[in-house]
Amino acid sequence: MRKLFLLRGAPGSGKSSFISRHRLQPYAISQDEIRLLFANLTYSFDEDSQNLHHIIPRTANVETKELVMRLVEGKMSRGETVIVDGTHLAPGSIETYHELVDMYHYETFVVDLMERNNLPGLLARNEVRVKFHWVKPSVIKKMYEW
């Protein structure tokens, strides 16, 4: 089948929910889950809401990116369908996969979940996110601008 799906969207845009709703977990590589393999949860106090949140630290971004790329390449080398659950909003983030796509003759699809999202909606959903999926509002704003 040789298809690579890159989910694209700010935190709270519905990427992980999309995977769950369509039962695509066996094909998905979650950047957040990989990040948690490298670093424990940390805490962040939100002044606006006066809430203490568990958050996934961003301290292991380099290691996370390297492992995600190794996992993606492993699946591609076997001709498997790959879904990458990540924001893919930073400039150049989609292009990161071009070399592997060319090497393994894959077709790429970007599933952009930002189309139906606006900044107030993302921030509102962020406030009710469960577990450790809350993200600092300033990070969401920055990603939204990208």
N, CA, C and O atoms as CSV, one atom per row, in Angstrom:
chain,resi,resn,atom,element,x,y,z
A,1,MET,N,N,0.818,-1.186,0.000
A,1,MET,CA,C,0.000,0.000,0.000
A,1,MET,C,C,0.866,1.255,0.000
A,1,MET,O,O,0.539,2.219,-0.692
A,2,ARG,N,N,1.953,1.269,0.752
A,2,ARG,CA,C,2.949,2.331,0.746
A,2,ARG,C,C,2.356,3.734,0.837
A,2,ARG,O,O,2.486,4.548,-0.077
A,3,LYS,N,N,1.707,3.986,1.962
A,3,LYS,CA,C,1.093,5.299,2.200
A,3,LYS,C,C,1.560,5.834,3.549
A,3,LYS,O,O,1.593,5.120,4.552
A,4,LEU,N,N,1.918,7.115,3.537
A,4,LEU,CA,C,2.321,7.822,4.741
A,4,LEU,C,C,1.303,8.930,4.991
A,4,LEU,O,O,1.064,9.783,4.135
A,5,PHE,N,N,0.708,8.899,6.186
A,5,PHE,CA,C,-0.263,9.918,6.574
A,5,PHE,C,C,0.360,10.753,7.687
A,5,PHE,O,O,0.767,10.221,8.720
A,6,LEU,N,N,0.431,12.048,7.470
A,6,LEU,CA,C,0.965,12.962,8.469
A,6,LEU,C,C,-0.186,13.803,8.992
A,6,LEU,O,O,-0.757,14.612,8.261
A,7,LEU,N,N,-0.524,13.608,10.260
A,7,LEU,CA,C,-1.578,14.420,10.855
A,7,LEU,C,C,-0.985,15.771,11.192
A,7,LEU,O,O,0.139,15.870,11.683
A,8,ARG,N,N,-1.759,16.812,10.921
A,8,ARG,CA,C,-1.267,18.175,11.119
A,8,ARG,C,C,-2.298,18.973,11.891
A,8,ARG,O,O,-3.468,19.034,11.512
A,9,GLY,N,N,-1.846,19.590,12.990
A,9,GLY,CA,C,-2.752,20.435,13.754
A,9,GLY,C,C,-2.162,20.820,15.092
A,9,GLY,O,O,-1.311,20.120,15.640
A,10,ALA,N,N,-2.619,21.927,15.601
A,10,ALA,CA,C,-2.168,22.398,16.915
A,10,ALA,C,C,-2.691,21.455,17.997
A,10,ALA,O,O,-3.610,20.676,17.747
A,11,PRO,N,N,-2.114,21.520,19.191
A,11,PRO,CA,C,-2.647,20.723,20.293
A,11,PRO,C,C,-4.140,21.017,20.491
A,11,PRO,O,O,-4.557,22.175,20.512
A,12,GLY,N,N,-4.921,19.969,20.635
A,12,GLY,CA,C,-6.355,20.124,20.829
A,12,GLY,C,C,-7.161,20.158,19.540
A,12,GLY,O,O,-8.378,20.338,19.579
A,13,SER,N,N,-6.500,19.987,18.396
A,13,SER,CA,C,-7.219,20.054,17.119
A,13,SER,C,C,-7.894,18.736,16.751
A,13,SER,O,O,-8.688,18.695,15.811
A,14,GLY,N,N,-7.594,17.662,17.475
A,14,GLY,CA,C,-8.288,16.397,17.229
A,14,GLY,C,C,-7.474,15.307,16.566
A,14,GLY,O,O,-8.048,14.343,16.058
A,15,LYS,N,N,-6.157,15.425,16.552
A,15,LYS,CA,C,-5.322,14.423,15.888
A,15,LYS,C,C,-5.443,13.041,16.537
A,15,LYS,O,O,-5.749,12.057,15.864
A,16,SER,N,N,-5.205,12.980,17.821
A,16,SER,CA,C,-5.284,11.694,18.525
A,16,SER,C,C,-6.711,11.162,18.551
A,16,SER,O,O,-6.926,9.952,18.480
A,17,SER,N,N,-7.682,12.058,18.652
A,17,SER,CA,C,-9.091,11.646,18.621
A,17,SER,C,C,-9.441,11.047,17.267
A,17,SER,O,O,-10.191,10.074,17.191
A,18,PHE,N,N,-8.901,11.626,16.198
A,18,PHE,CA,C,-9.110,11.105,14.849
A,18,PHE,C,C,-8.599,9.674,14.762
A,18,PHE,O,O,-9.289,8.795,14.245
A,19,ILE,N,N,-7.388,9.440,15.269
A,19,ILE,CA,C,-6.802,8.094,15.244
A,19,ILE,C,C,-7.665,7.126,16.048
A,19,ILE,O,O,-7.961,6.022,15.591
A,20,SER,N,N,-8.057,7.537,17.224
A,20,SER,CA,C,-8.874,6.680,18.093
A,20,SER,C,C,-10.242,6.392,17.479
A,20,SER,O,O,-10.688,5.245,17.452
A,21,ARG,N,N,-10.898,7.431,16.991
A,21,ARG,CA,C,-12.241,7.290,16.417
A,21,ARG,C,C,-12.261,6.316,15.236
A,21,ARG,O,O,-13.229,5.579,15.046
A,22,HIS,N,N,-11.195,6.320,14.456
A,22,HIS,CA,C,-11.126,5.456,13.273
A,22,HIS,C,C,-10.340,4.166,13.516
A,22,HIS,O,O,-10.049,3.414,12.585
A,23,ARG,N,N,-10.002,3.925,14.800
A,23,ARG,CA,C,-9.291,2.705,15.213
A,23,ARG,C,C,-7.993,2.486,14.417
A,23,ARG,O,O,-7.730,1.396,13.911
A,24,LEU,N,N,-7.206,3.541,14.325
A,24,LEU,CA,C,-5.973,3.503,13.544
A,24,LEU,C,C,-4.711,3.361,14.391
A,24,LEU,O,O,-3.604,3.500,13.872
A,25,GLN,N,N,-4.860,3.087,15.679
A,25,GLN,CA,C,-3.716,2.992,16.581
A,25,GLN,C,C,-2.626,2.031,16.099
A,25,GLN,O,O,-1.444,2.333,16.267
A,26,PRO,N,N,-2.984,0.868,15.499
A,26,PRO,CA,C,-1.922,-0.057,15.065
A,26,PRO,C,C,-0.986,0.527,13.998
A,26,PRO,O,O,0.125,0.029,13.814
A,27,TYR,N,N,-1.419,1.559,13.308
A,27,TYR,CA,C,-0.622,2.153,12.233
A,27,TYR,C,C,0.057,3.444,12.666
A,27,TYR,O,O,0.887,3.985,11.935
A,28,ALA,N,N,-0.288,3.939,13.848
A,28,ALA,CA,C,0.120,5.279,14.266
A,28,ALA,C,C,1.366,5.289,15.131
A,28,ALA,O,O,1.595,4.397,15.948
A,29,ILE,N,N,2.156,6.318,14.925
A,29,ILE,CA,C,3.303,6.630,15.763
A,29,ILE,C,C,2.991,7.976,16.399
A,29,ILE,O,O,2.878,8.991,15.711
A,30,SER,N,N,2.853,7.973,17.717
A,30,SER,CA,C,2.487,9.193,18.442
A,30,SER,C,C,3.733,9.870,19.007
A,30,SER,O,O,4.463,9.281,19.805
A,31,GLN,N,N,3.966,11.098,18.591
A,31,GLN,CA,C,5.124,11.835,19.096
A,31,GLN,C,C,5.016,12.068,20.598
A,31,GLN,O,O,6.030,12.023,21.295
A,32,ASP,N,N,3.820,12.314,21.111
A,32,ASP,CA,C,3.663,12.515,22.554
A,32,ASP,C,C,4.011,11.250,23.337
A,32,ASP,O,O,4.681,11.320,24.368
A,33,GLU,N,N,3.560,10.102,22.852
A,33,GLU,CA,C,3.871,8.857,23.555
A,33,GLU,C,C,5.369,8.565,23.524
A,33,GLU,O,O,5.924,8.074,24.507
A,34,ILE,N,N,6.015,8.857,22.423
A,34,ILE,CA,C,7.463,8.669,22.315
A,34,ILE,C,C,8.172,9.624,23.282
A,34,ILE,O,O,9.105,9.229,23.981
A,35,ARG,N,N,7.721,10.878,23.316
A,35,ARG,CA,C,8.325,11.871,24.211
A,35,ARG,C,C,8.281,11.400,25.666
A,35,ARG,O,O,9.221,11.630,26.427
A,36,LEU,N,N,7.185,10.742,26.048
A,36,LEU,CA,C,7.043,10.236,27.419
A,36,LEU,C,C,7.990,9.075,27.726
A,36,LEU,O,O,8.247,8.785,28.895
A,37,LEU,N,N,8.506,8.417,26.706
A,37,LEU,CA,C,9.496,7.364,26.928
A,37,LEU,C,C,10.837,7.961,27.348
A,37,LEU,O,O,11.632,7.306,28.021
A,38,PHE,N,N,11.083,9.206,26.947
A,38,PHE,CA,C,12.354,9.858,27.239
A,38,PHE,C,C,12.332,10.721,28.499
A,38,PHE,O,O,13.374,10.931,29.119
A,39,ALA,N,N,11.169,11.218,28.881
A,39,ALA,CA,C,11.113,12.142,30.016
A,39,ALA,C,C,9.806,11.958,30.776
A,39,ALA,O,O,8.753,11.741,30.176
A,40,ASN,N,N,9.883,12.044,32.087
A,40,ASN,CA,C,8.696,11.941,32.931
A,40,ASN,C,C,7.832,13.195,32.807
A,40,ASN,O,O,8.291,14.255,32.380
A,41,LEU,N,N,6.588,13.041,33.188
A,41,LEU,CA,C,5.694,14.194,33.232
A,41,LEU,C,C,6.262,15.245,34.171
A,41,LEU,O,O,6.989,14.934,35.115
A,42,THR,N,N,5.922,16.475,33.899
A,42,THR,CA,C,6.300,17.564,34.779
A,42,THR,C,C,5.031,18.354,35.093
A,42,THR,O,O,3.942,17.975,34.663
A,43,TYR,N,N,5.166,19.429,35.826
A,43,TYR,CA,C,4.007,20.220,36.222
A,43,TYR,C,C,4.124,21.633,35.684
A,43,TYR,O,O,5.217,22.162,35.484
A,44,SER,N,N,2.964,22.223,35.459
A,44,SER,CA,C,2.921,23.626,35.065
A,44,SER,C,C,1.724,24.267,35.753
A,44,SER,O,O,0.610,23.746,35.707
A,45,PHE,N,N,1.971,25.390,36.381
A,45,PHE,CA,C,0.890,26.129,37.024
A,45,PHE,C,C,0.399,27.190,36.059
A,45,PHE,O,O,1.174,28.030,35.600
A,46,ASP,N,N,-0.890,27.150,35.753
A,46,ASP,CA,C,-1.498,28.116,34.840
A,46,ASP,C,C,-2.076,29.263,35.664
A,46,ASP,O,O,-3.056,29.085,36.387
A,47,GLU,N,N,-1.463,30.435,35.551
A,47,GLU,CA,C,-1.886,31.611,36.322
A,47,GLU,C,C,-3.329,32.004,36.016
A,47,GLU,O,O,-4.083,32.357,36.923
A,48,ASP,N,N,-3.712,31.944,34.744
A,48,ASP,CA,C,-5.058,32.381,34.357
A,48,ASP,C,C,-6.153,31.553,35.013
A,48,ASP,O,O,-7.119,32.098,35.549
A,49,SER,N,N,-5.998,30.234,34.968
A,49,SER,CA,C,-7.034,29.360,35.524
A,49,SER,C,C,-6.765,28.959,36.977
A,49,SER,O,O,-7.623,28.385,37.648
A,50,GLN,N,N,-5.548,29.276,37.449
A,50,GLN,CA,C,-5.132,28.894,38.797
A,50,GLN,C,C,-5.136,27.371,38.979
A,50,GLN,O,O,-5.444,26.875,40.063
A,51,ASN,N,N,-4.795,26.639,37.924
A,51,ASN,CA,C,-4.741,25.180,37.957
A,51,ASN,C,C,-3.322,24.680,37.776
A,51,ASN,O,O,-2.514,25.270,37.060
A,52,LEU,N,N,-3.046,23.571,38.449
A,52,LEU,CA,C,-1.779,22.873,38.283
A,52,LEU,C,C,-2.019,21.724,37.312
A,52,LEU,O,O,-2.925,20.918,37.521
A,53,HIS,N,N,-1.219,21.641,36.254
A,53,HIS,CA,C,-1.405,20.629,35.212
A,53,HIS,C,C,-0.182,19.726,35.117
A,53,HIS,O,O,0.953,20.184,35.251
A,54,HIS,N,N,-0.424,18.435,34.883
A,54,HIS,CA,C,0.642,17.531,34.459
A,54,HIS,C,C,0.860,17.833,32.982
A,54,HIS,O,O,-0.107,17.972,32.233
A,55,ILE,N,N,2.092,17.934,32.560
A,55,ILE,CA,C,2.349,18.175,31.141
A,55,ILE,C,C,3.480,17.277,30.652
A,55,ILE,O,O,4.323,16.822,31.425
A,56,ILE,N,N,3.469,17.039,29.350
A,56,ILE,CA,C,4.538,16.285,28.710
A,56,ILE,C,C,5.669,17.271,28.446
A,56,ILE,O,O,5.472,18.254,27.732
A,57,PRO,N,N,6.848,17.029,29.008
A,57,PRO,CA,C,7.944,17.984,28.820
A,57,PRO,C,C,8.467,17.980,27.386
A,57,PRO,O,O,8.404,16.967,26.690
A,58,ARG,N,N,8.969,19.097,26.972
A,58,ARG,CA,C,9.531,19.231,25.626
A,58,ARG,C,C,11.048,19.114,25.654
A,58,ARG,O,O,11.713,19.442,24.671
A,59,THR,N,N,11.600,18.650,26.769
A,59,THR,CA,C,13.056,18.579,26.915
A,59,THR,C,C,13.682,17.514,26.032
A,59,THR,O,O,14.877,17.582,25.744
A,60,ALA,N,N,12.924,16.559,25.608
A,60,ALA,CA,C,13.474,15.453,24.810
A,60,ALA,C,C,13.040,15.532,23.350
A,60,ALA,O,O,12.859,14.502,22.700
A,61,ASN,N,N,12.874,16.728,22.839
A,61,ASN,CA,C,12.411,16.871,21.456
A,61,ASN,C,C,13.368,16.267,20.436
A,61,ASN,O,O,12.923,15.632,19.480
A,62,VAL,N,N,14.666,16.451,20.620
A,62,VAL,CA,C,15.640,15.929,19.651
A,62,VAL,C,C,15.591,14.405,19.635
A,62,VAL,O,O,15.523,13.794,18.568
A,63,GLU,N,N,15.624,13.790,20.822
A,63,GLU,CA,C,15.574,12.329,20.899
A,63,GLU,C,C,14.254,11.792,20.343
A,63,GLU,O,O,14.224,10.763,19.669
A,64,THR,N,N,13.172,12.503,20.635
A,64,THR,CA,C,11.860,12.091,20.138
A,64,THR,C,C,11.833,12.096,18.625
A,64,THR,O,O,11.390,11.132,18.000
A,65,LYS,N,N,12.304,13.176,18.039
A,65,LYS,CA,C,12.306,13.284,16.572
A,65,LYS,C,C,13.142,12.175,15.939
A,65,LYS,O,O,12.742,11.579,14.939
A,66,GLU,N,N,14.311,11.901,16.531
A,66,GLU,CA,C,15.176,10.847,15.992
A,66,GLU,C,C,14.503,9.484,16.057
A,66,GLU,O,O,14.560,8.718,15.094
A,67,LEU,N,N,13.868,9.174,17.180
A,67,LEU,CA,C,13.215,7.862,17.314
A,67,LEU,C,C,11.994,7.762,16.403
A,67,LEU,O,O,11.757,6.717,15.797
A,68,VAL,N,N,11.225,8.831,16.306
A,68,VAL,CA,C,10.072,8.815,15.397
A,68,VAL,C,C,10.545,8.520,13.975
A,68,VAL,O,O,9.944,7.705,13.276
A,69,MET,N,N,11.608,9.173,13.552
A,69,MET,CA,C,12.105,8.949,12.189
A,69,MET,C,C,12.605,7.508,12.010
A,69,MET,O,O,12.411,6.921,10.946
A,70,ARG,N,N,13.240,6.938,13.030
A,70,ARG,CA,C,13.685,5.539,12.947
A,70,ARG,C,C,12.482,4.599,12.833
A,70,ARG,O,O,12.503,3.651,12.049
A,71,LEU,N,N,11.437,4.867,13.616
A,71,LEU,CA,C,10.236,4.027,13.564
A,71,LEU,C,C,9.534,4.156,12.212
A,71,LEU,O,O,9.094,3.160,11.636
A,72,VAL,N,N,9.433,5.385,11.711
A,72,VAL,CA,C,8.809,5.610,10.411
A,72,VAL,C,C,9.598,4.870,9.333
A,72,VAL,O,O,9.014,4.184,8.494
A,73,GLU,N,N,10.915,5.007,9.356
A,73,GLU,CA,C,11.729,4.328,8.348
A,73,GLU,C,C,11.597,2.809,8.457
A,73,GLU,O,O,11.545,2.121,7.438
A,74,GLY,N,N,11.544,2.285,9.670
A,74,GLY,CA,C,11.377,0.845,9.833
A,74,GLY,C,C,10.090,0.347,9.192
A,74,GLY,O,O,10.087,-0.664,8.490
A,75,LYS,N,N,9.007,1.056,9.437
A,75,LYS,CA,C,7.728,0.664,8.830
A,75,LYS,C,C,7.773,0.805,7.309
A,75,LYS,O,O,7.277,-0.053,6.579
A,76,MET,N,N,8.373,1.900,6.846
A,76,MET,CA,C,8.456,2.111,5.399
A,76,MET,C,C,9.315,1.042,4.730
A,76,MET,O,O,8.996,0.593,3.629
A,77,SER,N,N,10.393,0.634,5.379
A,77,SER,CA,C,11.268,-0.376,4.783
A,77,SER,C,C,10.543,-1.702,4.593
A,77,SER,O,O,10.933,-2.520,3.761
A,78,ARG,N,N,9.472,-1.908,5.381
A,78,ARG,CA,C,8.666,-3.128,5.255
A,78,ARG,C,C,7.408,-2.900,4.396
A,78,ARG,O,O,6.604,-3.814,4.217
A,79,GLY,N,N,7.246,-1.684,3.871
A,79,GLY,CA,C,6.106,-1.393,3.009
A,79,GLY,C,C,4.801,-1.206,3.758
A,79,GLY,O,O,3.728,-1.334,3.168
A,80,GLU,N,N,4.875,-0.904,5.060
A,80,GLU,CA,C,3.673,-0.766,5.883
A,80,GLU,C,C,3.072,0.638,5.789
A,80,GLU,O,O,3.768,1.612,5.502
A,81,THR,N,N,1.779,0.714,6.034
A,81,THR,CA,C,1.111,2.002,6.151
A,81,THR,C,C,1.587,2.676,7.430
A,81,THR,O,O,1.716,2.025,8.468
A,82,VAL,N,N,1.849,3.985,7.359
A,82,VAL,CA,C,2.355,4.728,8.514
A,82,VAL,C,C,1.509,5.975,8.724
A,82,VAL,O,O,1.208,6.708,7.782
A,83,ILE,N,N,1.129,6.201,9.986
A,83,ILE,CA,C,0.443,7.426,10.375
A,83,ILE,C,C,1.282,8.074,11.464
A,83,ILE,O,O,1.605,7.428,12.461
A,84,VAL,N,N,1.638,9.336,11.291
A,84,VAL,CA,C,2.419,10.039,12.312
A,84,VAL,C,C,1.504,11.070,12.969
A,84,VAL,O,O,1.007,12.000,12.333
A,85,ASP,N,N,1.303,10.864,14.275
A,85,ASP,CA,C,0.483,11.749,15.095
A,85,ASP,C,C,1.399,12.810,15.700
A,85,ASP,O,O,2.051,12.580,16.719
A,86,GLY,N,N,1.435,13.958,15.063
A,86,GLY,CA,C,2.262,15.069,15.518
A,86,GLY,C,C,1.702,16.358,14.971
A,86,GLY,O,O,0.829,16.340,14.103
A,87,THR,N,N,2.191,17.479,15.468
A,87,THR,CA,C,1.619,18.759,15.037
A,87,THR,C,C,1.969,19.088,13.592
A,87,THR,O,O,1.107,19.567,12.855
A,88,HIS,N,N,3.189,18.848,13.169
A,88,HIS,CA,C,3.660,19.130,11.807
A,88,HIS,C,C,3.306,20.543,11.349
A,88,HIS,O,O,2.941,20.755,10.193
A,89,LEU,N,N,3.416,21.497,12.254
A,89,LEU,CA,C,3.111,22.886,11.934
A,89,LEU,C,C,4.360,23.742,11.748
A,89,LEU,O,O,4.323,24.749,11.041
A,90,ALA,N,N,5.446,23.354,12.368
A,90,ALA,CA,C,6.676,24.133,12.253
A,90,ALA,C,C,7.154,24.135,10.802
A,90,ALA,O,O,7.019,23.140,10.090
A,91,PRO,N,N,7.710,25.261,10.378
A,91,PRO,CA,C,8.234,25.303,9.005
A,91,PRO,C,C,9.219,24.164,8.755
A,91,PRO,O,O,10.127,23.934,9.554
A,92,GLY,N,N,9.036,23.457,7.646
A,92,GLY,CA,C,9.926,22.368,7.273
A,92,GLY,C,C,9.585,21.021,7.872
A,92,GLY,O,O,10.248,20.034,7.553
A,93,SER,N,N,8.574,20.938,8.731
A,93,SER,CA,C,8.297,19.661,9.399
A,93,SER,C,C,7.781,18.587,8.439
A,93,SER,O,O,8.084,17.408,8.624
A,94,ILE,N,N,7.026,18.960,7.444
A,94,ILE,CA,C,6.532,17.990,6.456
A,94,ILE,C,C,7.689,17.529,5.559
A,94,ILE,O,O,7.787,16.354,5.207
A,95,GLU,N,N,8.550,18.466,5.202
A,95,GLU,CA,C,9.675,18.156,4.312
A,95,GLU,C,C,10.648,17.151,4.925
A,95,GLU,O,O,11.402,16.501,4.201
A,96,THR,N,N,10.638,17.019,6.241
A,96,THR,CA,C,11.512,16.070,6.945
A,96,THR,C,C,11.367,14.653,6.392
A,96,THR,O,O,12.319,13.873,6.414
A,97,TYR,N,N,10.197,14.329,5.905
A,97,TYR,CA,C,9.898,12.966,5.466
A,97,TYR,C,C,10.204,12.727,3.979
A,97,TYR,O,O,10.151,11.585,3.524
A,98,HIS,N,N,10.520,13.768,3.223
A,98,HIS,CA,C,10.682,13.635,1.766
A,98,HIS,C,C,11.719,12.590,1.364
A,98,HIS,O,O,11.482,11.806,0.445
A,99,GLU,N,N,12.854,12.572,2.036
A,99,GLU,CA,C,13.903,11.619,1.671
A,99,GLU,C,C,13.411,10.180,1.824
A,99,GLU,O,O,13.645,9.350,0.946
A,100,LEU,N,N,12.733,9.881,2.932
A,100,LEU,CA,C,12.212,8.524,3.139
A,100,LEU,C,C,11.116,8.191,2.132
A,100,LEU,O,O,11.053,7.070,1.629
A,101,VAL,N,N,10.263,9.153,1.840
A,101,VAL,CA,C,9.184,8.949,0.870
A,101,VAL,C,C,9.773,8.591,-0.493
A,101,VAL,O,O,9.293,7.674,-1.159
A,102,ASP,N,N,10.807,9.312,-0.901
A,102,ASP,CA,C,11.452,9.027,-2.187
A,102,ASP,C,C,12.174,7.681,-2.166
A,102,ASP,O,O,12.094,6.912,-3.124
A,103,MET,N,N,12.876,7.402,-1.075
A,103,MET,CA,C,13.658,6.169,-0.971
A,103,MET,C,C,12.768,4.929,-1.031
A,103,MET,O,O,13.112,3.943,-1.683
A,104,TYR,N,N,11.625,4.982,-0.347
A,104,TYR,CA,C,10.765,3.797,-0.250
A,104,TYR,C,C,9.535,3.868,-1.152
A,104,TYR,O,O,8.659,3.006,-1.071
A,105,HIS,N,N,9.463,4.871,-1.996
A,105,HIS,CA,C,8.391,5.020,-2.982
A,105,HIS,C,C,7.011,5.068,-2.329
A,105,HIS,O,O,6.128,4.273,-2.650
A,106,TYR,N,N,6.847,6.000,-1.423
A,106,TYR,CA,C,5.594,6.168,-0.692
A,106,TYR,C,C,4.786,7.323,-1.250
A,106,TYR,O,O,5.324,8.267,-1.829
A,107,GLU,N,N,3.501,7.225,-1.065
A,107,GLU,CA,C,2.594,8.323,-1.357
A,107,GLU,C,C,2.287,8.993,-0.021
A,107,GLU,O,O,1.996,8.309,0.960
A,108,THR,N,N,2.348,10.330,0.024
A,108,THR,CA,C,2.162,11.065,1.274
A,108,THR,C,C,0.838,11.815,1.261
A,108,THR,O,O,0.450,12.421,0.262
A,109,PHE,N,N,0.157,11.756,2.403
A,109,PHE,CA,C,-1.090,12.488,2.598
A,109,PHE,C,C,-0.969,13.305,3.877
A,109,PHE,O,O,-0.642,12.762,4.932
A,110,VAL,N,N,-1.227,14.584,3.791
A,110,VAL,CA,C,-1.244,15.432,4.978
A,110,VAL,C,C,-2.705,15.619,5.368
A,110,VAL,O,O,-3.495,16.188,4.615
A,111,VAL,N,N,-3.052,15.133,6.551
A,111,VAL,CA,C,-4.417,15.262,7.066
A,111,VAL,C,C,-4.412,16.497,7.963
A,111,VAL,O,O,-4.000,16.440,9.122
A,112,ASP,N,N,-4.878,17.612,7.404
A,112,ASP,CA,C,-4.815,18.899,8.095
A,112,ASP,C,C,-6.078,19.104,8.918
A,112,ASP,O,O,-7.162,19.329,8.380
A,113,LEU,N,N,-5.914,19.023,10.234
A,113,LEU,CA,C,-7.052,19.170,11.127
A,113,LEU,C,C,-7.238,20.611,11.608
A,113,LEU,O,O,-8.039,20.867,12.508
A,114,MET,N,N,-6.514,21.535,11.023
A,114,MET,CA,C,-6.646,22.944,11.406
A,114,MET,C,C,-7.778,23.631,10.655
A,114,MET,O,O,-8.238,24.701,11.052
A,115,GLU,N,N,-8.221,23.013,9.577
A,115,GLU,CA,C,-9.249,23.613,8.739
A,115,GLU,C,C,-10.510,23.985,9.523
A,115,GLU,O,O,-11.107,25.034,9.282
A,116,ARG,N,N,-10.906,23.135,10.449
A,116,ARG,CA,C,-12.145,23.345,11.206
A,116,ARG,C,C,-11.887,23.898,12.609
A,116,ARG,O,O,-12.775,23.869,13.460
A,117,ASN,N,N,-10.694,24.392,12.845
A,117,ASN,CA,C,-10.337,24.885,14.166
A,117,ASN,C,C,-9.985,26.362,14.116
A,117,ASN,O,O,-9.411,26.849,13.142
A,118,ASN,N,N,-10.336,27.061,15.178
A,118,ASN,CA,C,-9.900,28.439,15.338
A,118,ASN,C,C,-9.226,28.546,16.704
A,118,ASN,O,O,-9.342,27.645,17.534
A,119,LEU,N,N,-8.529,29.644,16.928
A,119,LEU,CA,C,-7.769,29.787,18.161
A,119,LEU,C,C,-8.640,29.741,19.414
A,119,LEU,O,O,-8.277,29.045,20.362
A,120,PRO,N,N,-9.770,30.445,19.467
A,120,PRO,CA,C,-10.603,30.342,20.682
A,120,PRO,C,C,-11.077,28.909,20.952
A,120,PRO,O,O,-11.134,28.483,22.106
A,121,GLY,N,N,-11.413,28.174,19.905
A,121,GLY,CA,C,-11.854,26.785,20.069
A,121,GLY,C,C,-10.737,25.890,20.592
A,121,GLY,O,O,-10.967,25.054,21.466
A,122,LEU,N,N,-9.521,26.064,20.055
A,122,LEU,CA,C,-8.375,25.276,20.519
A,122,LEU,C,C,-8.083,25.557,21.986
A,122,LEU,O,O,-7.827,24.636,22.760
A,123,LEU,N,N,-8.122,26.829,22.366
A,123,LEU,CA,C,-7.839,27.191,23.758
A,123,LEU,C,C,-8.922,26.674,24.695
A,123,LEU,O,O,-8.623,26.257,25.814
A,124,ALA,N,N,-10.169,26.697,24.255
A,124,ALA,CA,C,-11.267,26.185,25.089
A,124,ALA,C,C,-11.148,24.677,25.279
A,124,ALA,O,O,-11.332,24.175,26.388
A,125,ARG,N,N,-10.842,23.951,24.202
A,125,ARG,CA,C,-10.670,22.495,24.305
A,125,ARG,C,C,-9.469,22.144,25.178
A,125,ARG,O,O,-9.490,21.153,25.907
A,126,ASN,N,N,-8.440,22.951,25.099
A,126,ASN,CA,C,-7.245,22.708,25.905
A,126,ASN,C,C,-7.578,22.728,27.398
A,126,ASN,O,O,-7.005,21.958,28.169
A,127,GLU,N,N,-8.485,23.588,27.803
A,127,GLU,CA,C,-8.825,23.720,29.226
A,127,GLU,C,C,-9.553,22.499,29.782
A,127,GLU,O,O,-9.591,22.303,30.997
A,128,VAL,N,N,-10.129,21.680,28.911
A,128,VAL,CA,C,-10.855,20.496,29.393
A,128,VAL,C,C,-10.177,19.187,28.978
A,128,VAL,O,O,-10.753,18.110,29.129
A,129,ARG,N,N,-8.969,19.287,28.463
A,129,ARG,CA,C,-8.251,18.076,28.062
A,129,ARG,C,C,-7.905,17.263,29.294
A,129,ARG,O,O,-7.598,17.808,30.354
A,130,VAL,N,N,-7.960,15.946,29.135
A,130,VAL,CA,C,-7.736,15.044,30.264
A,130,VAL,C,C,-6.272,14.621,30.355
A,130,VAL,O,O,-5.474,14.828,29.441
A,131,LYS,N,N,-5.965,14.026,31.488
A,131,LYS,CA,C,-4.634,13.503,31.788
A,131,LYS,C,C,-3.595,14.595,31.637
A,131,LYS,O,O,-3.718,15.671,32.222
A,132,PHE,N,N,-2.577,14.313,30.853
A,132,PHE,CA,C,-1.424,15.198,30.723
A,132,PHE,C,C,-1.383,15.894,29.371
A,132,PHE,O,O,-0.319,16.317,28.921
A,133,HIS,N,N,-2.526,16.015,28.727
A,133,HIS,CA,C,-2.550,16.575,27.386
A,133,HIS,C,C,-2.735,18.090,27.340
A,133,HIS,O,O,-2.736,18.684,26.262
A,134,TRP,N,N,-2.891,18.718,28.512
A,134,TRP,CA,C,-2.987,20.171,28.556
A,134,TRP,C,C,-1.669,20.753,28.063
A,134,TRP,O,O,-0.599,20.222,28.358
A,135,VAL,N,N,-1.751,21.842,27.314
A,135,VAL,CA,C,-0.575,22.512,26.766
A,135,VAL,C,C,-0.651,23.981,27.137
A,135,VAL,O,O,-1.737,24.560,27.170
A,136,LYS,N,N,0.479,24.580,27.413
A,136,LYS,CA,C,0.491,25.997,27.748
A,136,LYS,C,C,-0.177,26.785,26.610
A,136,LYS,O,O,0.155,26.583,25.442
A,137,PRO,N,N,-1.108,27.673,26.943
A,137,PRO,CA,C,-1.799,28.457,25.907
A,137,PRO,C,C,-0.849,29.212,24.976
A,137,PRO,O,O,-1.140,29.369,23.791
A,138,SER,N,N,0.269,29.674,25.498
A,138,SER,CA,C,1.223,30.400,24.652
A,138,SER,C,C,1.781,29.493,23.541
A,138,SER,O,O,2.070,29.962,22.440
A,139,VAL,N,N,1.926,28.204,23.836
A,139,VAL,CA,C,2.406,27.242,22.828
A,139,VAL,C,C,1.339,27.051,21.753
A,139,VAL,O,O,1.650,27.016,20.563
A,140,ILE,N,N,0.092,26.928,22.173
A,140,ILE,CA,C,-0.992,26.766,21.199
A,140,ILE,C,C,-1.081,28.002,20.300
A,140,ILE,O,O,-1.250,27.872,19.087
A,141,LYS,N,N,-0.972,29.180,20.877
A,141,LYS,CA,C,-1.028,30.410,20.086
A,141,LYS,C,C,0.086,30.461,19.061
A,141,LYS,O,O,-0.139,30.844,17.913
A,142,LYS,N,N,1.288,30.076,19.470
A,142,LYS,CA,C,2.427,30.078,18.544
A,142,LYS,C,C,2.198,29.101,17.392
A,142,LYS,O,O,2.443,29.424,16.230
A,143,MET,N,N,1.721,27.896,17.736
A,143,MET,CA,C,1.471,26.901,16.696
A,143,MET,C,C,0.342,27.328,15.770
A,143,MET,O,O,0.395,27.082,14.565
A,144,TYR,N,N,-0.653,27.951,16.317
A,144,TYR,CA,C,-1.775,28.425,15.504
A,144,TYR,C,C,-1.273,29.457,14.474
A,144,TYR,O,O,-1.697,29.454,13.318
A,145,GLU,N,N,-0.384,30.317,14.910
A,145,GLU,CA,C,0.171,31.343,13.996
A,145,GLU,C,C,0.985,30.712,12.868
A,145,GLU,O,O,1.009,31.234,11.754
A,146,TRP,N,N,1.662,29.575,13.157
A,146,TRP,CA,C,2.401,28.897,12.108
A,146,TRP,C,C,1.477,28.430,11.017
A,146,TRP,O,O,1.928,27.832,10.040
